[in-house]
């Protein structure tokens, strides 16, 4: 997994599948949340997302009052968010 940031946007390329991926995403978002109340995640080709990442995003929205907008490129990952009823919470859309 590769991750890059610009302003309040995080671009993730590759599958989100390991504890190291979670730690990288968490550290990146932790550094951004002090400067931004809205964060955009562009996940171009990951087919899944670990529960730890989903849980952390949930914490950001519900506890830290950060608005998360997720743009997804893979239909399988979109289905995961739909199955978990998280589309409206994270403002998920398929691009």
N, C-alpha and C positions, 0 to 999 in steps of 0.2 A: 504494500500500500504506500502511495506517495501522497503527501499533503502539502498544500501551499495556501497562503493567505494574502488577501488584498483588502485593506480597510476592514469592513465587517463581513467579508465573504471568505469562506473556507472551501477550497476545491480538493476533493478526495478522488484519487484515481486508483483502481485496483480493489480487491476484495477486503472487506473489513472482517477479519476472522480471528485475530489473536489477541492475547492480553497486551502485547506490545502495541498493537493497533489502538486498542482502547486507551492505553496510557498516553499515546501520542495525541489522540483526539482530545482527551480530557485536558492535557496540558495546554494544547492550543486554545481550546475554548475558555479555559480558566484565565489565560492571559488576555483574552478579548473581552470577557464579560465586564471587566472594570471600566472599559472605555466605550462599550456599546450596549444598548438595551435591545437591539435587534441584530440577529446573526443569521446569515444565509449560508446554508450548506449545499454545495453542488456535488452530488454523488453520481458520477458519470456511468460507472460500469460494475459496481459491486452487486453481487446477486443476493447477498445476505447482510445482516448486521448483528453483532453479538448483543445479548441481552444486557450486558453491562453498559454498552454504549446507549442503548435505548433507555435504560434506567437513569443514566447520567443526563441525557437530554430531557427526560421527564422532570428531574430535579431542577434543571435550569429554568424550565418553564413554570413549574408549580411553586417552587420555593424561592428562586432568585428573580422571578418576574422578567425573564429574558424571552423575547419573542423569537421563535425559531421558525425559519422558512426553509423547507427542504425541497430541492429540485432533484428528481431521480431520473436516471437514464435507463434503468433496467426494469422490465415489467414484473419480474419475480419479486424484486424488492418492494415494488409498489404494492403487490398483493400482500406481502407481509404486513405493511403498515395498515392496509385495509382490514386484514384479518384481526389485527390487534386493536382496531378502532382508534388509530392514532393520526389519521389523515387530518382531521380538523385541529387537533391539539398542536401539531407541528406544521400546519399549513403545507402539507405535502402535495406536490404536483409532479406529474410525469412530463418530462421534456424530451 
